[in-house]
Amino acid sequence: MEKNTEFKPYVPASKITPEITVTSIIMGILLSVIFGAANAYLGLRVGMTVSASIPAAVISMGVIRMILRRNSILENNIVQTVGSAGESLAAGAIFTLPALFLWAAEGKMDKPDLVEITLIALIGGLLGVFFMVPLRNALIVKEHGTLPYPEGTACAEVLLAGEKGGSSASTVFAGMGFAALFKFIIDGLKVVSGEISGKVKGFAGEIGTQIYPAVMSVGYICGARIASYMFAGGVLSWLVLIPLIVLFGKNSILYPSVDATIGQMFAEGGASAIWGSYIRYIGAGALAAGGIISLIKSLPLIVKTFSGAMKSMTGAGVASGERTAKDINIKIVLIAILVLTIAIWLIPAIPVSFIGALIIVVFGFFFATVSSRMVGLVGSSNNPVSGMAIATVLIATLILKFTGMTGYTGMASAIAIGSIICIVSAIAGDTSQDLKTGYILGATPKKQQCGEIVGVVAAALAIGGTLFLLDKAWGFGSDALAAPQATLMKLIIEGVMGGNLPWALVFTGVFIAVVVELVGIPVLPFAIGVYLPVQLNACIMVGGLVRLLVEKLSKKKENKDEIVNDGILFSSGMIAGEGLVGILLAFFAIFGIDKVIDLSKFINPAVSNIGGLLLFGVIILTLLSFTVFKKRKN
């Protein structure tokens, strides 16, 4: 407690500086929509999203400090607070909501409308912010010396290093520009191949890599260790399980296939056909088990956090009259939560009953507490949001089935409940990191919480259009947009409601996850690797190896942290740049422009593959040029 009372923020409580301004709100909204759309595209492709707080902070400093010639660190903080909400809301939405589109594509229900998607996203986001108001005093203030909140602390350090803001912002913008160009060459003009694979005669396995800058950037940001776990999962699927399935089942017809032998499937579609029919169920089992294992391991922490938060709720926001201790009034918060709960139940566009609304409130506050505590200890990247969503979907589906809400009506309700809980968890984690940044800097909590609400509203209004656009252009569940988590949620709900899953394959994945956990390997990244195509995992692995190379080459340098961080900023920019061009190409696909600019018919496939490898080399060198090869002032 002494540490907390002695802590002095950068801007004293007695000093009033600009925070919520027209500039900070407009910039924050733009970044919320941009990073939300970019992360939606990225997450639907690779099953992972990346934090937008630091890129939003450096862009803010670049514009406000360098262009507008203003200097207000708390104004910059509001920009990143509003801007980062879009990424978190997108993460929660894409892990669940595409399941509704997948059922619609199968002709089992009507496609969700824009109002339904927007309302689910909006209510989930608002609940995530409101649930965090009474938790701030318990987790951010009272445990300041215990919970580091890595991204929040790092973002504060970036903002405090204001004199470097211009160069940092230019690094992010450069990443956006280069990735936009590379993405347009690969998927717009199609003059080089975006994926290169190799096979060995007589062996059913396959190995290769994608060459997309955003996918490689995920590997750089995650680091070599996490990337290697994902790649190991891909190797197991594509170089062990697929060859074994083909070897032993060549002349057999095995469920879920009902009309073709495994040999015929392999002859017609190669390893990808076996992956689509069998491996994805094994991967689904591994992912589900990994999420539940992560949750079980966190139970002691969950119980401790939840009980502590409940005890301190009554004192939230009234610890003192200082500017830096003022939250949104707790009465307003409770009324807002009550109104949102009633809205979930009564609004016809949201397919949730009264029981479902109660599940959302109880599990929502519970998992908001869990999410905040987890990101405080291990960071947002390791927050088991998927595990929480899986647990919620399982329990909600069982309750709905028990109460008689079955069939696709019950399935739609279960995915809506899971979506709101997933968004609540993601937004609560993001809000925690932002409030930690504000606590260090001396921001006004109430203003930050209002900023989060603005960011949530902006992102919710944009996410529906983004999902419809991407679905119309490529379709969820396709090679372009695998939507791994949403597909997993769909499989779980179908399995519980109808009992029609290939359980032998699912349980194979479950016990693979158990073995991986027993040998001490983090199970979730490994399980994601089992589920996703090996070419994608290999590209992520390349990014991890580039990060390892950068760390090795800069190990003895005084500014090694700056060098590595420049790579993270550049990679964040590349993810945003590729995501935005992905959205642009989706528009092109809808209006037929993609066929006009497609030059692949003039390029020999062998030349296209060689060009792809050369371009991949250029992408790697570009990243290195902004890290170890960058000229720096002494």
C-alpha positions as CSV (number, residue, x, y, z in Angstrom):
1,M,0.0,0.0,0.0
2,E,2.8,2.4,0.8
3,K,4.1,2.0,-2.8
4,N,0.7,3.0,-4.1
5,T,0.4,6.1,-1.9
6,E,3.9,7.2,-2.7
7,F,3.5,6.8,-6.5
8,K,3.6,10.1,-8.3
9,P,2.4,10.2,-11.9
10,Y,4.2,12.1,-14.7
11,V,1.5,14.8,-14.8
12,P,0.6,15.8,-11.2
13,A,-3.1,15.5,-10.1
14,S,-3.1,19.3,-9.4
15,K,-2.1,20.1,-13.0
16,I,-4.8,20.4,-15.7
17,T,-3.7,19.8,-19.3
18,P,-5.7,19.1,-22.5
19,E,-7.0,15.5,-22.7
20,I,-10.3,15.1,-24.6
21,T,-10.0,17.5,-27.5
22,V,-11.6,17.6,-31.0
23,T,-8.2,16.5,-32.4
24,S,-7.8,13.6,-30.0
25,I,-11.3,12.3,-30.6
26,I,-11.2,12.5,-34.4
27,M,-7.7,10.9,-34.6
28,G,-8.8,8.3,-32.1
29,I,-11.9,7.4,-34.0
30,L,-10.0,7.1,-37.3
31,L,-7.4,4.9,-35.7
32,S,-10.1,2.8,-34.0
33,V,-11.8,2.1,-37.3
34,I,-8.5,1.6,-39.2
35,F,-6.9,-0.8,-36.7
36,G,-10.2,-2.5,-36.1
37,A,-10.6,-3.3,-39.8
38,A,-7.0,-4.3,-40.2
39,N,-7.1,-6.6,-37.2
40,A,-10.4,-8.1,-38.3
41,Y,-8.8,-9.0,-41.7
42,L,-5.6,-10.3,-39.9
43,G,-7.5,-12.3,-37.3
44,L,-9.8,-14.0,-39.9
45,R,-6.7,-15.0,-41.8
46,V,-4.3,-16.2,-39.1
47,G,-6.5,-16.5,-35.9
48,M,-4.5,-13.8,-34.1
49,T,-4.6,-10.1,-33.6
50,V,-2.0,-7.6,-32.4
51,S,-2.2,-4.7,-29.9
52,A,-2.8,-1.3,-31.5
53,S,-2.0,0.9,-28.4
54,I,1.7,1.6,-29.2
55,P,1.2,2.2,-33.0
56,A,-1.7,4.5,-32.2
57,A,0.4,6.3,-29.6
58,V,3.3,6.9,-32.0
59,I,1.0,8.0,-34.8
60,S,-0.7,10.4,-32.5
61,M,2.7,11.9,-31.4
62,G,3.8,12.2,-35.0
63,V,0.7,14.1,-36.0
64,I,0.0,16.2,-32.8
65,R,3.6,17.0,-31.9
66,M,5.3,17.1,-35.4
67,I,2.5,18.4,-37.6
68,L,0.2,20.4,-35.3
69,R,3.1,21.6,-33.2
70,R,1.3,20.9,-29.9
71,N,2.7,19.1,-26.9
72,S,0.2,17.4,-24.6
73,I,1.1,13.9,-23.5
74,L,-2.4,13.3,-22.1
75,E,-4.0,14.3,-25.4
76,N,-1.8,11.7,-27.1
77,N,-2.9,9.2,-24.4
78,I,-6.6,9.8,-25.3
79,V,-5.8,9.1,-28.9
80,Q,-4.3,5.7,-28.2
81,T,-7.1,4.9,-25.7
82,V,-9.8,5.6,-28.3
83,G,-7.7,4.0,-31.1
84,S,-6.9,0.8,-29.4
85,A,-10.5,0.0,-28.7
86,G,-11.1,-0.9,-32.4
87,E,-8.5,-3.7,-32.3
88,S,-9.9,-5.3,-29.2
89,L,-13.5,-5.1,-30.3
90,A,-12.5,-6.6,-33.7
91,A,-10.7,-9.5,-31.9
92,G,-13.8,-10.3,-29.9
93,A,-16.1,-10.1,-32.9
94,I,-14.1,-12.1,-35.4
95,F,-13.5,-15.0,-33.0
96,T,-17.3,-15.7,-32.9
97,L,-19.6,-13.8,-35.2
98,P,-18.5,-15.3,-38.6
99,A,-20.1,-18.6,-37.4
100,L,-23.4,-17.0,-38.2
101,F,-22.2,-16.3,-41.8
102,L,-21.0,-19.9,-42.1
103,W,-24.4,-21.3,-41.1
104,A,-26.0,-19.0,-43.6
105,A,-23.7,-20.2,-46.3
106,E,-24.8,-23.7,-45.6
107,G,-28.4,-22.7,-45.9
108,K,-29.3,-23.5,-42.3
109,M,-30.3,-20.0,-41.3
110,D,-30.7,-16.5,-42.7
111,K,-27.6,-14.3,-42.9
112,P,-27.3,-11.9,-39.9
113,D,-28.1,-8.4,-40.8
114,L,-26.0,-5.3,-40.1
115,V,-28.1,-4.2,-37.2
116,E,-27.6,-7.5,-35.4
117,I,-23.8,-7.5,-35.8
118,T,-23.5,-3.8,-34.8
119,L,-25.7,-4.2,-31.7
120,I,-23.9,-7.3,-30.5
121,A,-20.5,-5.6,-30.9
122,L,-21.7,-2.4,-29.4
123,I,-23.3,-4.0,-26.3
124,G,-20.3,-6.3,-25.7
125,G,-17.9,-3.4,-26.0
126,L,-19.9,-1.1,-23.7
127,L,-20.2,-3.8,-21.1
128,G,-16.5,-4.4,-21.2
129,V,-15.8,-0.7,-20.4
130,F,-18.5,-0.5,-17.7
131,F,-17.4,-3.7,-16.0
132,M,-13.8,-2.3,-15.7
133,V,-14.9,0.9,-13.9
134,P,-15.3,-0.7,-10.5
135,L,-12.3,-2.9,-11.1
136,R,-9.8,0.0,-11.8
137,N,-9.2,0.9,-8.1
138,A,-8.7,-2.8,-7.2
139,L,-6.4,-3.8,-10.0
140,I,-4.7,-0.7,-11.4
141,V,-4.3,1.4,-8.3
142,K,-4.0,-1.0,-5.3
143,E,-1.9,-3.5,-7.2
144,H,0.3,-1.0,-9.0
145,G,3.5,-2.6,-7.7
146,T,2.2,-6.2,-8.3
147,L,0.6,-6.1,-11.8
148,P,3.0,-4.7,-14.4
149,Y,0.5,-4.6,-17.3
150,P,3.3,-4.9,-19.9
151,E,1.6,-3.2,-22.9
152,G,0.2,-0.4,-20.8
153,T,3.6,0.3,-19.2
154,A,5.4,0.1,-22.6
155,C,2.9,2.5,-24.1
156,A,3.5,4.9,-21.2
157,E,7.2,4.7,-21.8
158,V,6.7,5.4,-25.6
159,L,4.6,8.4,-24.8
160,L,7.2,9.6,-22.2
161,A,9.9,9.3,-24.8
162,G,8.2,12.1,-26.6
163,E,11.3,13.5,-28.3
164,K,11.5,10.2,-30.3
165,G,7.9,10.4,-31.3
166,G,8.5,11.7,-34.8
167,S,10.9,8.9,-35.9
168,S,8.8,6.3,-34.2
169,A,5.7,7.5,-36.0
170,S,7.5,7.5,-39.4
171,T,8.5,3.9,-38.8
172,V,4.9,2.9,-38.4
173,F,3.9,4.8,-41.5
174,A,6.8,3.3,-43.5
175,G,5.6,-0.2,-42.5
176,M,2.1,0.7,-43.7
177,G,3.3,2.0,-47.0
178,F,5.7,-0.9,-47.8
179,A,3.1,-3.6,-46.8
180,A,0.4,-1.9,-48.9
181,L,2.7,-2.0,-51.9
182,F,3.7,-5.6,-51.3
183,K,0.1,-6.7,-50.7
184,F,-1.1,-5.0,-53.9
185,I,1.6,-6.7,-56.0
186,I,0.8,-10.1,-54.5
187,D,-3.0,-10.1,-54.3
188,G,-3.9,-7.2,-56.5
189,L,-1.7,-7.4,-59.6
190,K,-0.9,-11.1,-58.8
191,V,2.4,-11.0,-60.6
192,V,4.0,-13.2,-58.0
193,S,2.7,-16.1,-56.0
194,G,1.5,-15.5,-52.4
195,E,2.2,-19.0,-51.4
196,I,4.9,-21.5,-52.3
197,S,4.7,-25.2,-51.4
198,G,7.0,-28.2,-51.9
199,K,6.2,-31.9,-52.1
200,V,8.2,-35.1,-52.1
201,K,7.1,-37.9,-54.5
202,G,5.7,-40.8,-52.7
203,F,5.1,-38.8,-49.5
204,A,1.7,-37.3,-48.7
205,G,3.2,-34.5,-46.6
206,E,3.6,-30.9,-47.8
207,I,5.7,-27.9,-46.7
208,G,5.9,-24.4,-47.9
209,T,5.4,-20.8,-46.9
210,Q,3.2,-17.8,-47.6
211,I,5.0,-14.5,-48.3
212,Y,2.7,-11.9,-46.9
213,P,4.3,-9.1,-44.8
214,A,1.4,-9.1,-42.2
215,V,1.8,-12.8,-41.5
216,M,5.5,-12.5,-41.2
217,S,5.0,-9.5,-38.9
218,V,2.9,-11.6,-36.5
219,G,5.9,-13.8,-36.1
220,Y,8.3,-10.9,-35.4
221,I,5.9,-9.4,-32.8
222,C,5.3,-12.8,-31.1
223,G,9.0,-13.7,-31.2
224,A,10.8,-16.9,-32.2
225,R,9.6,-18.9,-29.2
226,I,5.8,-18.5,-29.8
227,A,6.3,-18.8,-33.6
228,S,8.2,-22.0,-33.2
229,Y,5.3,-23.5,-31.2
230,M,2.9,-22.6,-34.0
231,F,5.3,-24.0,-36.6
232,A,5.7,-27.2,-34.6
233,G,1.9,-27.7,-34.6
234,G,1.9,-27.2,-38.4
235,V,4.7,-29.7,-38.9
236,L,2.8,-32.3,-36.8
237,S,-0.3,-31.8,-38.9
238,W,1.2,-31.6,-42.4
239,L,4.3,-33.8,-42.2
240,V,3.1,-36.4,-39.7
241,L,-0.7,-36.7,-39.4
242,I,-1.7,-36.2,-43.0
243,P,0.9,-38.7,-44.3
244,L,-0.3,-41.3,-41.7
245,I,-4.0,-40.7,-42.6
246,V,-3.2,-41.2,-46.3
247,L,-0.9,-44.2,-45.7
248,F,-3.3,-46.2,-43.5
249,G,-6.6,-45.0,-44.9
250,K,-5.8,-44.8,-48.6
251,N,-8.6,-47.3,-49.7
252,S,-11.0,-46.4,-46.9
253,I,-14.0,-44.1,-46.7
254,L,-13.8,-42.5,-43.3
255,Y,-16.3,-40.1,-41.7
256,P,-16.8,-37.1,-42.2
257,S,-16.3,-38.2,-45.9
258,V,-19.2,-40.3,-47.1
259,D,-18.6,-40.8,-50.8
260,A,-14.8,-40.8,-51.5
261,T,-11.9,-42.8,-50.3
262,I,-9.0,-40.9,-48.6
263,G,-6.8,-41.9,-51.6
264,Q,-9.3,-40.3,-54.0
265,M,-9.5,-37.2,-51.9
266,F,-5.7,-36.9,-51.8
267,A,-5.4,-37.5,-55.6
268,E,-7.9,-34.7,-56.3
269,G,-7.1,-32.1,-53.7
270,G,-3.7,-33.0,-52.3
271,A,-2.7,-32.6,-48.6
272,S,-5.1,-29.6,-48.4
273,A,-8.1,-31.9,-48.9
274,I,-7.1,-34.2,-46.1
275,W,-6.5,-31.1,-43.9
276,G,-10.0,-29.8,-44.6
277,S,-11.8,-33.1,-44.0
278,Y,-9.8,-34.4,-41.0
279,I,-7.0,-32.3,-39.6
280,R,-9.2,-29.3,-38.8
281,Y,-11.3,-31.4,-36.5
282,I,-8.1,-32.6,-34.7
283,G,-7.0,-29.0,-34.5
284,A,-10.4,-28.0,-33.2
285,G,-10.1,-30.6,-30.4
286,A,-6.6,-29.3,-29.6
287,L,-7.8,-25.7,-29.5
288,A,-10.7,-26.4,-27.3
289,A,-8.6,-28.4,-24.9
290,G,-5.9,-25.7,-24.9
291,G,-8.4,-23.0,-24.1
292,I,-9.9,-25.0,-21.2
293,I,-6.5,-26.0,-19.9
294,S,-5.4,-22.3,-19.9
295,L,-8.6,-21.5,-18.0
296,I,-8.1,-24.3,-15.4
297,K,-4.5,-23.2,-14.8
298,S,-5.8,-19.7,-14.1
299,L,-8.5,-20.8,-11.6
300,P,-6.6,-19.9,-8.4
301,L,-5.8,-16.5,-9.8
302,I,-9.4,-16.1,-11.0
303,V,-10.9,-16.8,-7.6
304,K,-8.5,-14.5,-5.8
305,T,-9.0,-11.6,-8.3
306,F,-12.8,-12.0,-8.4
307,S,-13.2,-12.0,-4.6
308,G,-10.8,-9.0,-4.2
309,A,-12.7,-7.1,-6.9
310,M,-16.1,-7.7,-5.2
311,K,-14.8,-6.5,-1.9
312,S,-13.4,-3.3,-3.3
313,M,-16.3,-2.4,-5.6
314,T,-18.1,-0.2,-3.1
315,G,-15.1,2.1,-2.9
316,A,-14.5,2.4,-6.7
317,G,-14.0,5.9,-7.8
318,V,-14.4,7.6,-4.5
319,A,-10.9,7.0,-3.0
320,S,-10.2,10.7,-3.1
321,G,-11.3,13.9,-4.8
322,E,-8.2,14.2,-6.9
323,R,-8.5,14.5,-10.7
324,T,-6.4,11.3,-11.2
325,A,-8.8,9.2,-9.0
326,K,-12.1,10.2,-10.6
327,D,-14.0,7.4,-12.4
328,I,-17.4,7.5,-14.1
329,N,-20.0,7.6,-11.3
330,I,-20.7,4.1,-10.1
331,K,-24.5,4.8,-10.1
332,I,-24.3,5.7,-13.8
333,V,-22.3,2.5,-14.4
334,L,-24.8,0.3,-12.7
335,I,-27.8,1.9,-14.5
336,A,-26.0,1.5,-17.8
337,I,-25.3,-2.2,-17.2
338,L,-28.9,-2.8,-16.2
339,V,-30.2,-1.0,-19.4
340,L,-27.8,-2.9,-21.6
341,T,-28.9,-6.2,-20.0
342,I,-32.6,-5.4,-20.6
343,A,-31.7,-4.4,-24.2
344,I,-30.0,-7.8,-24.8
345,W,-33.2,-9.5,-23.7
346,L,-35.8,-7.3,-25.4
347,I,-34.3,-6.1,-28.7
348,P,-35.6,-8.5,-31.4
349,A,-32.4,-8.2,-33.5
350,I,-30.3,-9.9,-30.8
351,P,-31.3,-13.6,-30.6
352,V,-30.8,-13.9,-26.8
353,S,-33.5,-14.9,-24.2
354,F,-33.8,-13.7,-20.6
355,I,-31.7,-16.6,-19.4
356,G,-29.1,-15.8,-22.0
357,A,-29.0,-12.1,-20.8
358,L,-28.3,-13.3,-17.3
359,I,-25.5,-15.6,-18.5
360,I,-24.0,-12.6,-20.2
361,V,-24.0,-10.4,-17.1
362,V,-22.7,-13.1,-14.7
363,F,-20.0,-14.5,-17.0
364,G,-19.3,-11.0,-18.5
365,F,-18.3,-9.5,-15.2
366,F,-16.5,-12.7,-14.1
367,F,-14.4,-12.9,-17.3
368,A,-13.8,-9.1,-17.4
369,T,-12.2,-9.5,-14.0
370,V,-10.2,-12.5,-15.2
371,S,-9.1,-10.8,-18.4
372,S,-7.9,-7.7,-16.6
373,R,-5.9,-9.7,-14.1
374,M,-4.4,-11.9,-16.8
375,V,-3.3,-9.0,-19.1
376,G,-1.8,-7.4,-16.0
377,L,0.4,-10.3,-15.4
378,V,1.2,-11.7,-18.8
379,G,0.1,-9.1,-21.3
380,S,-2.7,-8.9,-23.8
381,S,-1.1,-11.3,-26.3
382,N,-1.3,-14.2,-23.8
383,N,-4.8,-13.4,-22.5
384,P,-6.9,-16.6,-23.0
385,V,-9.9,-14.8,-24.5
386,S,-10.5,-17.9,-26.8
387,G,-10.5,-20.1,-23.7
388,M,-13.1,-17.9,-22.0
389,A,-15.2,-17.8,-25.1
390,I,-15.0,-21.6,-25.5
391,A,-16.0,-22.2,-21.9
392,T,-18.9,-19.7,-22.3
393,V,-20.1,-21.2,-25.5
394,L,-20.0,-24.7,-24.0
395,I,-21.9,-23.8,-20.9
396,A,-24.4,-21.5,-22.7
397,T,-25.2,-24.2,-25.3
398,L,-25.7,-26.8,-22.6
399,I,-28.0,-24.5,-20.6
400,L,-30.0,-23.5,-23.8
401,K,-30.4,-27.1,-24.8
402,F,-31.5,-28.1,-21.3
403,T,-34.1,-25.3,-21.3
404,G,-35.5,-26.4,-24.6
405,M,-33.9,-23.8,-26.9
406,T,-32.5,-26.2,-29.5
407,G,-31.9,-26.3,-33.2
408,Y,-30.4,-23.4,-35.1
409,T,-32.4,-20.9,-33.0
410,G,-30.5,-22.2,-30.0
411,M,-27.2,-22.2,-31.9
412,A,-27.6,-18.6,-33.0
413,S,-28.4,-17.6,-29.4
414,A,-25.3,-19.5,-28.2
415,I,-23.0,-17.7,-30.6
416,A,-24.5,-14.3,-29.7
417,I,-23.9,-15.0,-26.0
418,G,-20.4,-16.2,-26.8
419,S,-19.8,-13.1,-29.0
420,I,-20.8,-10.6,-26.3
421,I,-18.7,-12.4,-23.7
422,C,-15.7,-12.6,-26.0
423,I,-15.9,-8.9,-26.8
424,V,-16.4,-8.0,-23.1
425,S,-13.2,-10.0,-22.2
426,A,-11.2,-8.4,-25.1
427,I,-12.3,-4.8,-24.3
428,A,-11.8,-5.3,-20.5
429,G,-8.2,-6.3,-21.2
430,D,-7.6,-3.4,-23.5
431,T,-9.2,-0.9,-21.1
432,S,-7.0,-2.2,-18.3
433,Q,-3.8,-1.6,-20.3
434,D,-5.0,1.9,-21.3
435,L,-5.9,2.7,-17.7
436,K,-2.5,1.6,-16.6
437,T,-0.9,3.9,-19.1
438,G,-3.1,6.7,-17.9
439,Y,-2.2,5.9,-14.2
440,I,1.5,6.2,-14.9
441,L,1.1,9.4,-17.0
442,G,-1.4,11.1,-14.6
443,A,-4.5,11.0,-16.9
444,T,-8.1,11.4,-15.6
445,P,-9.7,7.9,-15.5
446,K,-13.1,9.3,-16.2
447,K,-11.9,10.9,-19.4
448,Q,-10.1,7.7,-20.5
449,Q,-13.2,5.6,-19.8
450,C,-15.3,8.1,-21.9
451,G,-12.6,7.7,-24.6
452,E,-13.0,3.9,-24.5
453,I,-16.7,4.3,-25.0
454,V,-16.1,6.6,-28.0
455,G,-13.7,4.0,-29.5
456,V,-16.1,1.2,-28.9
457,V,-19.0,3.0,-30.6
458,A,-16.9,3.9,-33.6
459,A,-15.5,0.4,-34.0
460,A,-18.9,-1.3,-33.5
461,L,-20.4,0.9,-36.3
462,A,-17.5,-0.2,-38.6
463,I,-17.1,-3.9,-37.7
464,G,-20.4,-5.0,-39.2
465,G,-19.6,-3.5,-42.6
466,T,-16.1,-4.9,-42.5
467,L,-17.4,-8.5,-41.8
468,F,-20.0,-8.2,-44.6
469,L,-17.5,-6.8,-47.0
470,L,-14.9,-9.6,-46.3
471,D,-17.6,-12.3,-46.5
472,K,-18.9,-11.1,-49.8
473,A,-15.4,-10.8,-51.3
474,W,-13.9,-14.2,-50.2
475,G,-16.3,-16.0,-47.8
476,F,-15.5,-17.0,-44.3
477,G,-13.9,-20.5,-44.0
478,S,-12.2,-20.1,-47.4
479,D,-8.4,-20.3,-48.0
480,A,-8.3,-16.5,-47.9
481,L,-10.2,-16.1,-44.7
482,A,-10.1,-19.4,-42.6
483,A,-11.8,-17.8,-39.6
484,P,-10.3,-20.5,-37.3
485,Q,-11.8,-19.5,-34.0
486,A,-15.3,-18.8,-35.4
487,T,-15.2,-22.2,-37.2
488,L,-14.2,-23.8,-33.9
489,M,-17.1,-22.2,-32.0
490,K,-19.5,-23.4,-34.8
491,L,-18.2,-26.9,-34.5
492,I,-18.5,-26.9,-30.7
493,I,-22.1,-25.6,-30.7
494,E,-23.1,-28.1,-33.5
495,G,-21.5,-30.9,-31.6
496,V,-23.3,-30.1,-28.3
497,M,-26.7,-29.5,-29.9
498,G,-26.7,-32.3,-32.5
499,G,-24.0,-34.7,-31.4
500,N,-22.8,-35.0,-35.0
501,L,-19.1,-34.2,-34.7
502,P,-16.4,-36.8,-35.7
503,W,-15.6,-37.2,-32.0
504,A,-12.7,-39.6,-32.6
505,L,-10.8,-36.9,-34.5
506,V,-11.8,-34.2,-31.9
507,F,-10.6,-36.3,-29.0
508,T,-7.3,-37.1,-30.9
509,G,-6.7,-33.3,-30.9
510,V,-7.7,-33.1,-27.2
511,F,-5.1,-35.7,-26.1
512,I,-2.4,-34.2,-28.4
513,A,-3.0,-30.9,-26.4
514,V,-2.8,-32.8,-23.1
515,V,0.6,-34.4,-24.2
516,V,1.9,-31.0,-25.3
517,E,0.9,-29.5,-21.9
518,L,2.5,-32.3,-20.0
519,V,5.9,-31.8,-21.7
520,G,5.7,-28.1,-20.8
521,I,4.9,-26.5,-24.2
522,P,2.3,-23.7,-24.2
523,V,-0.6,-25.5,-25.7
524,L,-2.6,-22.7,-27.3
525,P,0.0,-21.5,-29.9
526,F,0.8,-25.2,-30.6
527,A,-2.9,-26.0,-31.1
528,I,-3.4,-23.0,-33.4
529,G,-0.5,-24.3,-35.4
530,V,-2.1,-27.7,-35.7
531,Y,-5.3,-26.1,-36.9
532,L,-3.9,-23.6,-39.5
533,P,-2.2,-24.4,-42.8
534,V,1.5,-25.1,-42.5
535,Q,2.3,-22.5,-45.1
536,L,0.9,-19.8,-42.9
537,N,2.8,-21.1,-39.9
538,A,6.0,-21.2,-41.8
539,C,5.6,-17.5,-42.7
540,I,5.1,-16.7,-39.1
541,M,8.2,-18.8,-38.2
542,V,10.2,-16.7,-40.7
543,G,9.1,-13.5,-38.8
544,G,10.1,-15.1,-35.5
545,L,13.6,-16.0,-36.9
546,V,14.0,-12.4,-38.2
547,R,13.2,-11.2,-34.7
548,L,15.8,-13.7,-33.3
549,L,18.4,-12.4,-35.8
550,V,17.7,-8.8,-34.9
551,E,18.1,-9.6,-31.2
552,K,21.4,-11.5,-31.8
553,L,22.9,-8.8,-33.9
554,S,21.9,-6.0,-31.5
555,K,22.7,-7.9,-28.3
556,K,25.9,-6.0,-27.5
557,K,24.6,-2.6,-28.5
558,E,23.5,0.0,-26.0
559,N,20.3,0.8,-27.9
560,K,19.3,-2.9,-28.4
561,D,15.8,-2.3,-27.0
562,E,15.2,0.6,-29.4
563,I,16.4,-1.6,-32.4
564,V,14.0,-4.4,-31.5
565,N,11.2,-2.0,-30.8
566,D,11.6,-0.3,-34.2
567,G,11.0,-3.7,-35.7
568,I,7.8,-4.1,-33.6
569,L,6.6,-0.6,-34.8
570,F,7.4,-1.4,-38.4
571,S,5.7,-4.8,-38.2
572,S,2.6,-3.2,-36.6
573,G,2.6,-0.7,-39.5
574,M,2.9,-3.6,-42.0
575,I,-0.1,-5.4,-40.4
576,A,-2.2,-2.2,-40.7
577,G,-1.0,-1.5,-44.2
578,E,-1.8,-5.0,-45.5
579,G,-5.1,-5.1,-43.7
580,L,-6.2,-1.8,-45.3
581,V,-5.2,-3.0,-48.8
582,G,-7.0,-6.2,-48.0
583,I,-10.2,-4.2,-47.4
584,L,-9.6,-2.2,-50.6
585,L,-9.1,-5.5,-52.6
586,A,-12.4,-6.7,-51.1
587,F,-14.1,-3.7,-52.7
588,F,-12.3,-4.5,-56.0
589,A,-13.6,-8.1,-55.8
590,I,-17.2,-7.0,-55.3
591,F,-17.2,-4.7,-58.2
592,G,-15.1,-6.9,-60.5
593,I,-12.1,-4.6,-60.6
594,D,-9.9,-7.5,-59.3
595,K,-10.2,-9.3,-62.7
596,V,-9.2,-6.1,-64.6
597,I,-5.9,-5.6,-62.7
598,D,-5.1,-9.4,-62.5
599,L,-1.9,-10.0,-64.5
600,S,-1.4,-13.6,-63.4
601,K,-2.6,-14.9,-66.8
602,F,0.5,-13.3,-68.4
603,I,3.0,-14.9,-65.9
604,N,4.4,-18.4,-66.1
605,P,3.7,-20.2,-62.7
606,A,7.4,-21.1,-62.3
607,V,8.3,-17.4,-62.8
608,S,5.6,-16.4,-60.4
609,N,7.0,-18.7,-57.7
610,I,10.5,-17.5,-58.2
611,G,9.2,-13.9,-58.1
612,G,7.4,-14.7,-54.8
613,L,10.6,-16.0,-53.2
614,L,12.5,-12.9,-54.3
615,L,9.8,-10.6,-53.0
616,F,9.8,-12.4,-49.7
617,G,13.5,-11.7,-49.5
618,V,12.8,-8.0,-50.2
619,I,10.2,-8.0,-47.4
620,I,12.7,-9.4,-44.9
621,L,15.4,-7.0,-46.0
622,T,13.0,-4.1,-45.7
623,L,12.3,-5.1,-42.1
624,L,16.0,-5.4,-41.3
625,S,16.6,-2.0,-42.9
626,F,14.4,-0.4,-40.2
627,T,16.1,-2.3,-37.4
628,V,19.7,-3.5,-37.5
629,F,20.7,-1.6,-40.7
630,K,19.0,1.6,-39.7
631,K,21.4,4.6,-39.2
632,R,20.9,6.1,-35.8
633,K,22.0,9.3,-34.0
634,N,24.6,8.6,-31.3
